[in-house]
Amino acid sequence: MMNWERLLSSKRFGMEEYHTENKHDRTEYQRDYDRLIFSSPFRRLQNKTQVFPLPGSVFVHNRLTHSLEVSSVGRSLGENIGRELRLKYPNSSAHFEEIGAIVSAACLAHDLGNPPFGHSGEKAISTFFSEGKGQELRQQVEAEGGRWTDFTCFEGNANAVRLLMHQFKGRRKGGFALTYSTLASIVKYPYSSELSGGKNKFGFFASEESDYKIIADELGIPRVEQNPVRFARYPLVYLVEAADDICYQIMDIEDAHKLHLITTEKAKDLFLDFFEGEKLQRRIDNLNFVSDINEQIAYLRASVIGLLVNECSKVFLKHESSILSGEFKGSLIKDISPKAREAYTNCSDFAQKNIYLSRDVLDIELAGYRIIGFLLEKLSNAIQTPNHTYSKLLLERIPEQYVQSSDDLYSKSQSIIDYVSGMTDIYALDLYRKITGMGLPAI
């Protein structure tokens, strides 16, 4: 059974020698938040597609605005839980008041590892190694002891963990040097690609597995399986996941309305379906005070988010014991009350059929496959033939922080994935054009 006193730790990864248990700084998790906000990888999210293509005449969500909103919702969830846990355990030394800050910081970082061009970017990287020319690397990678499934099942969540923990060339030990609690809150799938079952769902690459083991053991997260290792979920992961689930579905409905992919009446119906009785009538009445259509949809969206925050908070508190024992299965959003769950499922089903398969969304995915596949092909050829003239020119294009000093092909392949996955949509397109000769620097 996990316990809160041990789970909420301000110890920083890579800076353990500077940590003292006698002096617990209650702002350490807020420092995590600030460190992420001011980081270059976070700023680059403003030019990474969330769902709809960027840029456009109508402002829709990108990875940065999505992450900020998830962080806001996560803070509300964390503060709800923190208040209730303090009432439940009044004599506990655990810093329940900091849960909101921990979850908020983790939410900021949850998408840092996602490549350009939306979710298709993850698939493009995976399929390059599973179906494309990247297959040629498999024999050597495995012969050298590398984990091939890290590439064929590429996962943005695991890549975020790497980005935050790995000591890239020229950087300090511990990467971002975040607190153990914030880092653990990001690991949605606490196992390696060996246990992913061929799906893009795992929490850490082989290169970060030993580091996550240190964090998990320190926080008292139990091992569910030993070889390959699978850990129980860190409790606050459920809150980060819930915040993402809430924003992802609900905000996409609002964006689709702004882009005229769905009608105003349909958007209203999807949102009003979350309410019944007096609460439903109150929202219908309030719509009469606002004549602006977009403001009406924004009001209903805010109401739905507020309802789902309360619903997910209740589920977490109800199942706290099974969450701490590692026995709780699934996500909080799937265990909310029947009315809210049905409405959420309707939104999800509608979005899948009418939004995520729209022409604009498919076009950005097709472009992502082409651009990412091309860049990986050229870069993987270069790391295999580094003495060729063209390879030298291309490798000079890679920023120094991604240069891999190790000689094994697994590490070299990771370095080019680090480079490509860190690109913005615009940067990737620009590099693609320059390499193909379709675009040249101004002379």
VOGU-3710 file (C-alpha; in Angstrom, 3 decimals, decimal comma):
1> mmnwerllss> 0,000/0,000/0,000  1,436/3,368/-1,016  1,342/6,160/1,563  1,053/9,895/1,008  3,941/10,888/3,277  6,334/9,026/1,005  4,548/9,740/-2,283  4,812/13,519/-1,974  8,549/14,095/-2,218  10,374/17,310/-3,102
11> krfgmeeyht> 13,604/15,448/-3,887  14,924/16,527/-7,287  16,142/14,095/-9,925  19,855/14,592/-10,538  20,237/16,842/-7,489  19,713/14,266/-4,757  22,915/15,217/-2,934  21,519/18,683/-2,280  18,276/17,445/-0,757  17,729/17,519/2,998
21> enkhdrteyq> 14,660/16,032/4,637  14,933/18,490/7,534  14,118/21,462/5,328  11,078/20,926/3,127  10,528/23,849/0,807  6,807/24,027/0,121  7,378/25,897/-3,166  9,474/23,193/-4,854  6,571/22,059/-7,023  5,806/25,630/-8,027
31> rdydrlifss> 9,440/25,863/-9,098  8,814/22,825/-11,307  5,944/24,718/-12,909  8,036/27,845/-13,478  10,958/25,833/-14,826  8,688/24,260/-17,429  6,908/27,489/-18,393  10,195/29,229/-19,194  11,739/26,284/-21,073  12,398/26,143/-24,813
41> pfrrlqnktq> 10,620/22,785/-25,320  7,480/24,248/-23,769  7,594/27,366/-25,953  7,981/25,198/-29,045  4,567/23,680/-28,338  2,985/26,857/-29,745  3,927/25,652/-33,230  2,903/22,025/-32,817  -0,481/20,848/-34,052  -2,980/19,666/-31,454
51> vfplpgsvfv> -5,750/18,457/-33,803  -6,488/21,117/-36,405  -3,907/22,525/-38,854  -1,873/25,612/-37,950  -1,862/28,471/-38,653  -5,334/29,532/-39,777  -7,688/32,479/-39,906  -9,544/31,072/-36,890  -7,466/30,556/-33,761  -7,748/26,990/-32,518
61> hnrlthslev> -5,758/25,046/-29,992  -2,136/24,139/-30,447  -0,077/21,970/-28,099  0,848/24,961/-25,941  -2,665/26,308/-25,352  -3,895/22,755/-24,769  -1,170/22,155/-22,165  -1,968/25,410/-20,371  -5,650/24,519/-20,174  -4,917/20,974/-19,004
71> ssvgrslgen> -2,661/22,472/-16,341  -5,459/24,770/-15,170  -7,931/21,889/-14,933  -5,278/19,715/-13,264  -4,673/22,361/-10,623  -8,398/22,416/-9,799  -8,491/18,629/-9,525  -5,369/18,588/-7,350  -6,641/21,290/-5,024  -9,955/19,470/-4,621
81> igrelrlkyp> -8,142/16,282/-3,682  -5,644/18,049/-1,428  -8,372/19,732/0,626  -10,303/16,519/1,119  -7,217/14,481/2,016  -6,221/17,064/4,635  -9,669/16,731/6,208  -9,408/12,942/6,078  -5,864/12,808/7,474  -5,559/15,932/9,693
91> nssahfeeig> -2,437/14,676/11,488  -0,552/13,509/8,404  2,812/15,122/7,638  2,119/14,781/3,892  2,009/18,081/2,039  -1,522/17,706/0,660  -1,663/21,455/0,016  0,912/20,990/-2,745  -1,005/18,395/-4,772  -2,549/21,093/-6,960
101> aivsaaclah> 0,905/22,469/-7,777  2,313/19,003/-8,542  -0,536/18,066/-10,882  -0,470/21,480/-12,546  3,259/21,186/-13,303  2,914/17,619/-14,566  0,083/18,689/-16,870  2,303/21,358/-18,384  4,846/18,678/-19,262  2,569/15,854/-20,361
111> dlgnppfghs> 2,810/16,671/-24,090  6,426/17,872/-24,261  7,529/14,655/-25,960  4,943/14,741/-28,730  6,396/15,215/-32,234  5,062/17,701/-34,800  1,847/17,207/-36,808  -0,417/16,001/-34,015  -0,952/12,383/-33,086  0,012/11,319/-36,588
121> gekaistffs> 3,582/12,305/-35,707  3,845/9,426/-33,250  2,476/7,012/-35,831  4,836/8,354/-38,491  7,882/7,644/-36,322  6,614/4,184/-35,381  5,769/3,160/-38,924  9,106/4,361/-40,285  10,743/1,658/-38,163  7,998/-0,974/-38,440
131> egkgqelrqq> 6,992/-0,569/-42,100  9,447/1,843/-43,721  13,153/1,912/-44,443  13,900/2,042/-40,732  13,369/-1,732/-40,681  16,909/-2,049/-42,039  18,279/-0,990/-38,642  16,582/-3,715/-36,636  19,159/-6,488/-36,897  22,061/-4,313/-35,756
141> veaeggrwtd> 20,061/-2,572/-32,995  18,981/-5,893/-31,488  22,413/-7,467/-31,982  23,884/-4,651/-29,887  21,254/-5,201/-27,174  19,009/-2,267/-28,075  15,241/-2,379/-27,519  13,658/-2,281/-30,971  10,091/-1,812/-29,674  11,087/1,615/-28,340
151> ftcfegnana> 11,096/2,683/-31,995  8,272/0,644/-33,534  5,907/1,622/-30,691  7,160/5,201/-30,291  5,200/6,908/-27,512  5,049/10,643/-26,835  4,570/10,043/-23,116  7,802/8,054/-22,858  9,518/10,699/-24,957  8,387/13,401/-22,521
161> vrllmhqfkg> 9,988/11,442/-19,676  13,217/11,210/-21,689  13,169/14,915/-22,509  12,752/15,792/-18,829  15,274/13,318/-17,370  17,977/12,721/-19,965  21,251/14,613/-19,748  21,595/15,874/-23,294  25,032/17,025/-24,388  25,998/20,277/-22,731
171> rrkggfalty> 23,121/20,089/-20,242  23,198/19,504/-16,517  22,722/16,201/-14,761  19,094/15,227/-14,279  17,786/17,082/-17,329  15,149/19,491/-16,024  15,935/18,323/-12,473  12,252/18,166/-11,565  10,961/16,747/-8,296  10,362/13,017/-8,077
181> stlasivkyp> 6,637/13,596/-7,529  6,208/15,734/-10,645  8,132/13,262/-12,802  6,143/10,283/-11,515  2,893/12,134/-12,237  3,731/12,181/-15,957  4,290/8,434/-16,383  0,875/7,385/-17,624  1,931/3,811/-18,457  4,474/2,676/-15,817
191> ysselsggkn> 6,159/-0,044/-17,882  8,479/-0,389/-20,867  7,707/-1,020/-24,541  8,305/-4,732/-23,892  4,885/-4,800/-22,208  3,095/-2,492/-24,640  1,650/-5,352/-26,686  2,638/-3,615/-29,910  0,669/-0,501/-28,982  1,962/3,035/-28,579
201> kfgffasees> 1,398/2,892/-24,826  4,354/2,694/-22,464  6,025/5,014/-20,001  9,784/4,966/-20,516  12,409/3,937/-23,020  15,176/1,484/-22,127  17,489/4,493/-21,724  15,386/5,904/-18,853  14,146/2,670/-17,269  16,793/2,460/-14,529
211> dykiiadelg> 16,224/6,127/-13,645  12,476/5,644/-13,300  13,103/2,612/-11,085  15,049/4,859/-8,712  12,169/7,351/-8,563  9,515/4,668/-8,132  11,411/2,889/-5,367  12,018/6,166/-3,534  8,318/7,081/-3,660  7,240/3,604/-2,608
221> iprveqnpvr> 5,485/2,719/-5,858  5,149/-1,084/-5,850  6,270/-3,357/-8,663  3,375/-5,323/-10,114  5,670/-7,429/-12,314  9,408/-7,964/-12,012  10,783/-8,996/-15,407  9,987/-7,020/-17,488  9,205/-4,535/-14,764  5,728/-3,057/-14,419
231> faryplvylv> 4,906/-0,615/-11,646  1,602/0,378/-10,159  0,448/3,792/-11,265  1,554/6,768/-9,217  -1,734/8,092/-7,748  -1,500/11,625/-9,140  -1,196/10,232/-12,674  -4,958/9,668/-12,524  -5,511/13,404/-12,022  -3,167/14,390/-14,867
241> eaaddicyqi> -4,895/11,888/-17,144  -8,344/13,147/-16,123  -7,390/16,765/-16,832  -6,172/15,747/-20,295  -9,300/13,680/-20,970  -11,554/16,568/-19,981  -9,809/19,177/-22,102  -9,092/17,024/-25,108  -12,683/16,065/-25,829  -14,489/19,194/-24,694
251> mdiedahklh> -12,174/21,778/-26,264  -12,161/19,935/-29,598  -15,943/20,339/-29,779  -15,572/24,098/-29,268  -12,789/24,322/-31,870  -14,834/22,341/-34,377  -17,708/24,776/-33,851  -15,446/27,773/-34,532  -14,282/26,102/-37,737  -17,912/25,403/-38,769
261> littekakdl> -17,325/21,667/-38,778  -20,372/21,264/-36,558  -23,472/23,406/-36,169  -24,217/25,612/-33,201  -27,235/23,513/-32,303  -25,203/20,305/-32,334  -22,523/21,831/-30,107  -25,179/23,063/-27,691  -26,887/19,681/-27,638  -23,616/17,858/-26,890
271> fldffegekl> -22,826/20,168/-23,966  -26,349/20,472/-22,545  -26,610/16,683/-22,541  -24,348/16,661/-19,449  -27,082/18,289/-17,356  -30,596/17,462/-16,280  -33,381/18,933/-14,163  -32,728/22,259/-12,484  -29,090/22,419/-13,602  -30,116/21,980/-17,236
281> qrridnlnfv> -32,822/24,647/-17,028  -30,428/27,106/-15,357  -27,993/26,817/-18,256  -30,720/27,181/-20,858  -31,928/30,328/-19,058  -28,402/31,755/-18,857  -27,947/31,384/-22,607  -30,662/34,018/-23,041  -28,414/36,624/-21,397  -25,681/36,153/-24,016
291> sdineqiayl> -26,318/36,907/-27,691  -22,835/36,094/-29,023  -22,905/32,503/-30,314  -19,255/31,768/-29,530  -19,738/33,083/-25,993  -22,743/30,808/-25,564  -20,656/27,791/-26,531  -17,791/28,989/-24,288  -20,200/29,281/-21,349  -21,506/25,753/-21,867
301> rasvigllvn> -17,978/24,415/-22,307  -16,915/26,002/-19,010  -19,959/24,508/-17,285  -19,142/21,035/-18,601  -15,509/21,295/-17,507  -16,594/22,362/-14,022  -18,973/19,408/-13,805  -16,325/16,925/-14,966  -13,746/18,291/-12,511  -16,168/17,645/-9,653
311> ecskvflkhe> -17,105/14,224/-11,018  -13,493/13,061/-11,400  -12,591/14,428/-7,952  -15,370/12,339/-6,419  -14,214/9,210/-8,232  -10,638/9,670/-7,021  -11,683/10,156/-3,406  -14,125/7,252/-3,565  -11,420/4,895/-4,827  -8,470/6,362/-2,927
321> ssilsgefkg> -7,783/3,080/-1,128  -7,673/0,977/-4,312  -5,581/3,651/-6,034  -3,012/3,543/-3,214  -2,972/-0,243/-3,326  -2,438/-0,206/-7,086  -5,652/-2,148/-7,697  -7,728/0,582/-9,369  -8,081/-0,058/-13,091  -8,949/2,260/-15,929
331> slikdispka> -9,333/6,026/-15,771  -11,343/8,373/-13,563  -13,408/9,656/-16,493  -14,745/6,160/-17,178  -16,126/5,847/-13,640  -18,074/9,111/-13,379  -21,861/9,141/-12,844  -23,994/7,529/-15,591  -25,489/10,767/-16,968  -22,118/12,511/-17,293
341> reaytncsdf> -20,437/9,360/-18,615  -23,068/8,932/-21,328  -22,718/12,569/-22,406  -18,919/12,331/-22,443  -19,092/9,149/-24,536  -21,420/10,899/-26,981  -18,918/13,752/-27,351  -16,091/11,282/-27,876  -17,977/9,244/-30,467  -19,120/12,337/-32,330
351> aqkniylsrd> -15,616/13,792/-32,396  -14,152/10,553/-33,711  -16,614/10,362/-36,580  -17,030/14,012/-37,476  -13,920/15,889/-36,343  -10,845/13,662/-36,308  -11,671/12,292/-39,758  -12,342/15,695/-41,330  -10,380/16,583/-44,467  -8,217/19,253/-42,786
361> vldielagyr> -7,204/16,895/-39,985  -6,412/14,081/-42,426  -4,386/16,436/-44,618  -2,110/17,420/-41,733  -1,660/13,750/-40,854  -0,727/12,863/-44,439  1,779/15,711/-44,554  3,199/14,605/-41,205  3,785/11,066/-42,433  5,610/12,314/-45,510
371> iigfllekls> 7,779/14,916/-43,812  8,717/12,930/-40,704  9,357/9,757/-42,690  11,607/11,622/-45,121  13,635/13,334/-42,378  14,111/10,081/-40,457  15,191/8,276/-43,626  17,857/10,840/-44,501  19,132/11,133/-40,933  19,224/7,378/-40,320
381> naiqtpnhty> 21,241/6,944/-43,524  23,620/9,640/-42,314  24,307/8,018/-38,922  25,077/4,727/-40,676  27,454/6,318/-43,174  28,910/9,242/-41,201  32,028/9,488/-43,384  30,122/10,116/-46,604  30,256/13,711/-47,780  26,475/14,201/-47,843
391> skllleripe> 26,126/12,553/-44,424  28,673/14,939/-42,930  26,737/17,925/-44,246  23,457/16,593/-42,914  24,829/15,642/-39,495  26,243/19,141/-39,140  22,624/20,311/-39,270  21,785/18,523/-35,998  22,060/20,781/-32,912  24,953/19,879/-30,622
401> qyvqssddly> 22,692/18,863/-27,742  21,440/15,883/-29,787  24,868/14,675/-30,870  25,295/11,169/-29,494  28,755/10,216/-28,271  27,833/6,530/-27,914  28,737/4,232/-30,797  25,742/1,863/-30,576  23,013/2,240/-33,189  20,196/2,314/-30,605
411> sksqsiidyv> 21,612/5,488/-29,035  22,360/7,076/-32,392  18,833/6,343/-33,575  17,451/7,863/-30,391  19,443/11,019/-31,078  17,810/11,589/-34,462  14,374/10,820/-32,981  15,124/13,374/-30,238  15,887/15,917/-32,955  12,871/15,214/-35,159
421> sgmtdiyald> 10,343/14,849/-32,334  11,471/18,160/-30,861  10,754/20,045/-34,087  7,786/22,336/-34,560  5,520/21,821/-37,569  7,048/24,858/-39,273  10,651/23,850/-38,570  10,072/20,305/-39,865  8,426/21,602/-43,048  11,201/24,152/-43,580
431> lyrkitgmgl> 13,947/21,543/-43,142  12,117/19,162/-45,476  11,958/21,845/-48,162  15,614/22,736/-47,791  16,851/19,153/-47,940  14,730/18,411/-51,008  15,837/21,649/-52,679  12,281/22,986/-52,751  13,293/25,902/-50,560  16,582/27,748/-50,200
441> pai> 17,862/30,259/-47,660  17,638/33,879/-48,778  20,788/34,900/-50,625
//
